Amino acid sequence: MHLVSGNVYAGVAPEGTRAPWIVYHLAGGTYQSSLDGVLCRTGRARVQISVWSRTQAQSTQIMSSVIATLVNPRILAVPLGAPASVHETDTRLFGIRMDFSVVFNLGASDA
């Protein structure tokens, strides 16, 4: 994402990364199956997005841009609740996190 100059990481930002940054985590989800027990080709992933910066205002602004980026006709992410704010006293960083449901393709069948 261009929102934080490319500082988007899976899980944890590398040590020494300058704020702001975005991290994402796979936090569960669901697979769908038909009534006859056949696994469908798509599933829904629950993805948590966290934004970290030096000010709460900046984290909130970046999260607003993340929401606009993910909740659009191309991606169709569904917000799961509202953003939650956090403050990390050791680093003095302000964070905001939010969960989204995202459809994904399971790929080609082996059959």
N, C-alpha and C positions, 0 to 999 in steps of 0.2 A: 504494500500500500504506500502510496506517495504521501500519506497524511503525516508521517513522522520521518521523512527522508530515508525510507527503506528500513527503519529500525523496527522490523516485525519479526518475532521469533516464536518458535514452538516451545512452550514450556517456560523457559527462563531466558532472560537477556544475558548475553555474555558479560562477564565481569569487566568493568570499565566502560560499559556503554553509557553514553551521555543521554540524559533525559531530554525529550520525551521518547518513549518507546511503547510498543504494543506487544503483548504476548497472548497466545491462544492455547487452549487446552481442550482435548476431547473429553467431555464430561458424561459420556453415555449416549444413549439414543435407543432407537428401535429398528428392528427388521420387521418387514411385513410378510405375511403369508396368506395364500388364498384359503378359502373354506375347505379345500381338499388337501391342505397341508403342504402345498408347493411354495417354496420360498420365492418371493417376488424379486425382481431385478433392482429395486430401489429400496433405500432405507432412509431413516432420518437420524442425523447425528446431532447430539446436543453439544454445542461448542461454546466455551466460555471465553470471552474477549476481555482482557484487562489492559487499561491504559495507565501509564505512569508518567508523571511530569513533576515539575517544581512547584506548580500551583494547582489548586483545586479548579480554578476557572479554566486553565488550559486543558486539564484532563477532561472536564465536562465538554468543552468545545470539540476536542478531538473525538470523544465518544459520540457526540452528535453527528459528526462526519462519518464515523464508522457505521452508525445506524443507517444513515442515508445511503451509504455505499452497499450495505448488505441487504437492505429491505428495498429492493427495486425489481422491476419485471425480469431482469436477466438472472439474478441470483435467487430471489424469492425466499430469503431467510425470514423466519418468523421470530420476533422477539418473544422471549419467555420471561415475563415480568418486566420490571423497571431496573434501571442502573442502580448499583449500590456503591456508595463512596467508602474509601478506606484511607487511612494515613499510616505510613510506615515511619515510626519515630526514629529508628536507627539511621535511616538514609535521608530523612526529612522529605520524602517524596509523597505526593498525593496520588491516589489511584481511584479508578472507577471501573467497575466490572459489570458485565451483563451477559446473560446466556441467550443463545439463539438456537433455533431448530433449523437445520439445513438438510435438504434432500441430497442424497448421493447415489450414484450408480454402482451396483455391485460388480459390473463387468460382464463379460461373455460367459455363457453357460458352458460347462464341460460336456453337456449332452449333445 
